[in-house]
Every structure is written in structure tokens, then in C-alpha cells.
């Protein structure tokens, strides 16, 4: 859908630039040709980027990009934080 919208904005932009001399007398708001071209170009780029990001999301590989390394070493009890140590509570 985003690619379709991008193509629509591209076609609208080209047609507006080609027929600008006949469109300018009809317009109720005086606006510059360059500004209209920039606005339509921004809409085209926005939809094209959204389409490309959607495609990249669909085409993601199932494997991770960077392989995970498992480092095996000796067990160090000083670095084992999974066990709770008893709390030293002050006497009452």
C-alpha cells in the first residue's frame, strides 16, 4: 500500500509541475511552485521509506545477525548472584 501511495504522490508531483501554468490561476491560495514540489516530494519519500521499512521487517532472517558466543569457564562462586544471602538484621 505504501508503494502505491508513493507512486501516486510521484505522479501527482510530476503532473502538478507539468501543468503549473494552467493550475496557478485556479488556485485560491497563492503558493510557490517550489513549495508545492517540496511538499509532494516529502510525501513521496515518506511513503517510500515506510514501504521499504515494512519490506525489511518482513524479510528479516530467522537467524540472528550476530552469532552468540557462549563462554565456558570455571565456576566462580563469588560471581553467582542467583542465591540470596542471609540478611544480617540488627538485634531488637
N, C-alpha and C positions, 0 to 999 in steps of 0.2 A: 504494500500500500504506500509506503514512504517513497519508494522509487517512482511509483505512478505520480504522486504529488510533486516530486522533484521535477519530473518531466513536464508536468502541467505548468509549473512555475517557469521552467525554462522556455517553453513555447509562448506563454503569456509575455514574458520579458522580451523575447525576440519580436513578437507582434507589436507590442507597445512601442518599441524602439523604431520599428519599420514604419508604422502608421502614426507617428507622433504628431506630424504636421496636421493631420486631419482630426486627431483626438484633442488637441490643445484648445480649439475654440469651444468644444463641447463641455470641457471640464469646468466645474463650478468653483473649485479651489485652485488658485494659481500655484503651481508647483513646478519645480525644475525637472527637466528630463533626466538629469544625472541622479537626482534623489530618488526618483521612481525606479530607475535602473538598479540603484544600490539596494533599495528595499526588496525588490523582486529577486535580486541575486542572493541576498541574505536568506530569504525564504527557500530558495532553491538549495543553497548549501546546507541549511538546517535539515531539510528533509532528506537530502542525500546522505548526510552524516548519520542521521537516525537509521536510515536503511542499512548503511554499512555496519553500524554497531549491532543492529539486530542480526545481520548475517554472521558477524563474528561470534555472537553469543550462541547461535545455532550450530556453527561449525567447530565448536571447541572440541579438542581431542579428549578422549576418555581418560588418557593417562596424564598425570601431572607433567608440567613442562620441565620442572627440575626434579631429578630423582632425589628421593630422600635417602640420606645416609644414616645407617644405624651403627652407632659406635658402640662396640662391645668392649668392656674393660672389666677391671676388678671391681667388686662390690665395696663401696666405702660407706660404712655406717654413719659417718659424720655428715654425709650428704643426703641421707634418707630422711625426708621430711614427711613421709606418709604416716608415720606413727606419732601419736600425741604423747608428749612428755607429761609426767605428773606435775601439777602446779604446786608450787610452794606457797601455801596460804599462811598468812600471819596468824599467830595464836590468838584466841579470844580471851 
